[in-house]
Amino acid sequence: MENVRRYRALASLCRQEAAYRPLQNWELLGQAEHFEHLADIELKAYFDACNVSQDEDTPAAATREAPVAA
């Protein structure tokens, strides 16, 4: 999660700098987009890892639904 925060902070800095450097704003906005993309990849990997470890910790009997009494 620390990498996600860093990537988002870098993206924010790029967007702020783009506001003050009109001649370089497309390059800086492209860098911001790249950092946001990296943050999304990191976030997806984090949640995928959490879901895998949670699935491994859950016993098979607990994952089945309990029968509903009529």
VMD Tcl script that draws the C-alpha trace (Angstrom):
set ca {
  {0.00 0.00 0.00}
  {2.96 2.31 0.54}
  {3.77 2.14 -3.18}
  {0.20 3.16 -4.01}
  {0.55 6.26 -1.84}
  {3.89 7.12 -3.43}
  {2.61 6.70 -6.99}
  {-0.47 8.81 -6.26}
  {1.69 11.50 -4.64}
  {3.98 11.57 -7.68}
  {0.96 11.81 -9.99}
  {-0.36 14.72 -7.95}
  {2.99 16.51 -8.12}
  {3.11 16.03 -11.89}
  {-0.38 17.53 -12.25}
  {0.53 20.48 -10.02}
  {3.71 21.13 -11.96}
  {1.79 20.91 -15.23}
  {-0.33 23.83 -14.06}
  {2.80 25.99 -13.70}
  {4.64 24.81 -16.83}
  {2.33 25.24 -19.80}
  {5.03 24.31 -22.33}
  {5.57 20.92 -20.65}
  {2.06 20.23 -19.44}
  {1.34 17.36 -21.87}
  {4.50 15.54 -20.85}
  {3.80 16.08 -17.15}
  {0.17 15.01 -17.50}
  {1.35 11.89 -19.30}
  {3.69 11.13 -16.43}
  {0.83 11.66 -13.98}
  {-1.30 9.21 -15.95}
  {1.55 6.68 -15.89}
  {1.92 6.98 -12.11}
  {-1.85 6.53 -11.65}
  {-1.67 3.41 -13.81}
  {1.17 2.04 -11.66}
  {-0.88 2.78 -8.53}
  {-3.84 0.87 -9.98}
  {-1.62 -2.11 -10.75}
  {-0.19 -2.09 -7.21}
  {-3.65 -1.78 -5.68}
  {-4.99 -4.69 -7.74}
  {-2.00 -6.84 -6.80}
  {-2.50 -6.00 -3.12}
  {-6.18 -6.97 -3.13}
  {-5.51 -10.09 -5.20}
  {-2.92 -11.16 -2.63}
  {-5.35 -10.43 0.22}
  {-8.11 -12.43 -1.44}
  {-5.82 -15.40 -2.11}
  {-4.59 -15.51 1.49}
  {-8.16 -15.14 2.77}
  {-9.35 -18.01 0.56}
  {-6.53 -20.22 1.85}
  {-7.37 -19.42 5.48}
  {-11.09 -20.19 5.09}
  {-12.00 -23.85 5.66}
  {-13.93 -25.54 2.84}
  {-16.97 -26.17 5.08}
  {-17.26 -22.47 5.94}
  {-17.38 -21.46 2.28}
  {-20.45 -23.56 1.54}
  {-23.83 -22.01 2.16}
  {-25.88 -23.40 5.01}
  {-29.16 -25.06 4.01}
  {-32.24 -22.92 4.48}
  {-34.96 -24.42 6.67}
  {-38.39 -24.39 5.04}
}
mol new
graphics top color blue
foreach p $ca { graphics top sphere $p radius 0.5 }
foreach p [lrange $ca 0 end-1] q [lrange $ca 1 end] { graphics top cylinder $p $q radius 0.2 }
display resetview
